């Protein structure tokens, strides 16, 4: 199964549990791009619209491309009161869009699914002269204050390591370094493809879950959705037991990475 399609299995759960993004980040994108109601934006991978509302409220015309049929339909219903949105159920890699048509193109925790050598040149072709590309993504991690829970979860992931590989939890002490490397890697991609006035920064937010809520959240991630049912049931029980035994509260720190650039 194409892992990109796993998100399509439960749009309601995805919409309820996946994080939105901090308002300061949206303010920064809107200010950088000078976005207004006369402009046209493109969202790559709308999902259930966690990153769409601030742009819709700005009044610009928003076209959103979404591979998942059920996700696309969910977002159509969610934003049915807005006349300035058009959601297309298609694959960004293959969809035929008019070149030099968009003032802003952005992607929220979705662009990593697209090969860089295909995705970035296509973004550049679609942007108007002076247009902006904003690549943003959320990277959650148990808080350092909950190191005991993190270690317990780490042991569960190691137990099921053959099913997760590189998707297992990282050492909590190295998360900041990993995110910094990701940010700089993306900045370098923008450099490589000759974007101008590149801006790169990170934002922080926090969420709190009990054991059952966290297990529901895990079931919105591709590597977890795709587990064999018997393994998934056993894995989630172990995760739930680990959190519940240590107080039934898990604080997640979200690091949101943003890189923006403009074409000439």
N, C-alpha and C positions, 0 to 999 in steps of 0.2 A: 504494500500500500504506500502511495506517495505520502510522506510524512506531512506535507503541507496540507493535505486534505483531512488529517486527523482533527484539526481545529473545527471542522465543519460538523462534527458529530453531536455537539451539544451547545448551540449558540447561547441559550439562556444561561447555562452555567458559566460559560466563558464571559458573558457580559456582566454577570453578577460578581465574579470573583477576580477577574483580571484587573490590574490597577489602571487608573487614569494617570495623568501626568500633571506635574505642578503648574500652577497658573503662571508663575514667573517665566517658565520655559516658553509657553505660548506667547506671552507678551514679548519676549525677546525675538521670537521668529517673526511675529507680526511687525515689530518695529524694524527689524533688519530688512525685511522684504517690502516695507511700506505698503502692506496689503490693504486694499480698500474694496468697496463694492463694485468698482469698475474692473477689477482684476479677475483672472481665471487661475484656479489652483487645481492640482491633481494629487490625489492621495493614492499611494501604492499599498494595497493591502489594508482595507478599512476594517476588516474583522467585524466587530460589533460597534465600532465608532468611538473607541476610547479617546481618540485624538482628533475627532472631527468637529465637535460642537463649537469650540472657540473660533474656528474659521468660518463655520456657517453663520454664527452670530455676527461676524465681521461684515457679512453681506456679500462676500465674493461668490462667484459661481464655482462650485466644487464638483469636479468629476472624480469618482472613486472607483478604482479597479479592485475586484475581489474574486479570487479563485473559487472559494467555497460557495456553492449554490445556496445553502441554508444560511450562511453568514450574510451573504448579499441580501437575501430576502428579509432577514432579521433587521438589518440596518435600514432597508427601505421603509419598513414599518416604523422603526424607531424614529426616523427623521421625516416622516410623512408630512409634518406640518411646515417643512421648509421647502420652498419652491426652487431654491438655488442649489440643489444637489441632484446629480445624476449618477447612479450606481450601476456599474457594468460588471456582469458576472463573466470574468475572463481571466486569462493568465497574462500578467504584464510582459512576460518575455516574448509573447507571440501576438498580442493584440496590436492592431493597426490604428495608431492615433496620429493626428495631424501634427507634423513637425512645426516647431517655432510657434506653439499655441499657448504656452502656459507661463504665467508670471512666477508661480511658486509650485514646485513639486516637493512633496515630503513623504516620508515613510516612517511609520512608528512600529518598531520591533517586528519588522517584516522584511526589510531589504536584505538581511543576511541570507535569505533563501534564494536570492538571485545571484548568479555568477557575476562577479565584478566586471569582467571584460565584456559582458553583454549589457548589464544593467546600467552602468554609469554612462557609457557612450549613448545609450538610448535616451537616458534622462537629458543629456546635453542636447541631443537632436530635438527633443520636445520643448525645451525651454526657449522662450523669446530672448532676444538680445537683452542682457542685463537681468535675466531671470535668476531665481534662487533655488538651490537644492538644499533641503534640510533633512538630514539623516539622524533619527533619534531612536533610542532603544532603552528599555528598562532592564536592570540587572539586580535581582533580589538576592538578599543574603540574610540569614539569621543574625540578629544583633550580637555584638561582642559581649554584651551583658548576659546573653543566653548561651554562653560557650558550652555549658554542660549539656544543654539540649542539642546544640549543634553537633557535639561529639557523639551523642546518642544516635542522631540521625545519620551521621557519617558511618557509624557501625552498621546501620541497616542497609545503607547503599552499598557498603563493601560486601555484605552478605549476598546481595543480588547483583554484584558487580558485572557478571557475565551479560546482564541485560542492559546495563547502562553505559559501560565503557567510560568515555570522556565526559558523559553527561552527569556523572556522580558529583556530589558536593566537593568543593575545593576546601583546602585548609583556610579557615576563616581569617587567619592572619595575613593571607596572601591576596585576599579579595581586592583590596584597594590597589595593589600593584597590578593585578590582572586587568582591572577596569582602566587603569591609566595606560596600559599597553594597548588595549582595544581602542581607546580614544586617540592615541597617537597613530595607530595603524590607519584609522579612518582619516585622520588629518592628512596623512601621507598619501592616501588614495586621492583625496581632493587635490593635493599638490601635483600628483602624477598626471591627473587629467586636466590640469591647467585652470582650475577654478581660482577666482580672485577673491580678495578680502575674506579669507577663510577665518571663521570663528569656531572655536571648540571649547566646550566647557561641560561641567557636570552639575547635577542638582540632586538633592537628597529629600526623601520622604520616608514615612514610617507607617506600617500597618501591623495590626495585632490579630492573631487567630487563636481559636481553641483547636483541639486535636481534630475534631470532625471537619471544621472549616478548612483547615490546612490540607486535609486529605482531599476534599473537594477541589481545592485550588490545584493540587498536583495533577488531578485528572483533567486539567485544561492544557497540559503540556504534552507535546507530541511523543516524547520518549516514554511517558507514563501511560498515555492513552493506548499506545500500541503494544503494551505488554500482553502476553497471553493471559486470559481471564483468571486462570487458577493462580498464576504467579502474581498478578495484580492484586487479587484479594488478599493473599498472604503478605505481600509487601505493604499494602495500606494498613493492614492490621498491626504490623510491626511498627510502622510510623506512628499510628494512632496511640499505641501502647507506650511508645517512647515519650511522646509529648505529654500524655495524660499522667504518666508516672512522675513527671517532673513539674507538676503544677497546672497542667492543661492550659498553658498560655505560651505562645510563641510570638515574639516581636521580630518582624521582618524589616530590615533597612533596605530601601530601594535606592539604587544609584542610577540616575537617568543621564545617559550620554547624548550630547548633541554636537553635531558638526554641521556648519552651514558654509556655503560658498556661492559665488555669483559668476555667471559666464559673461564674457565680453560681448 
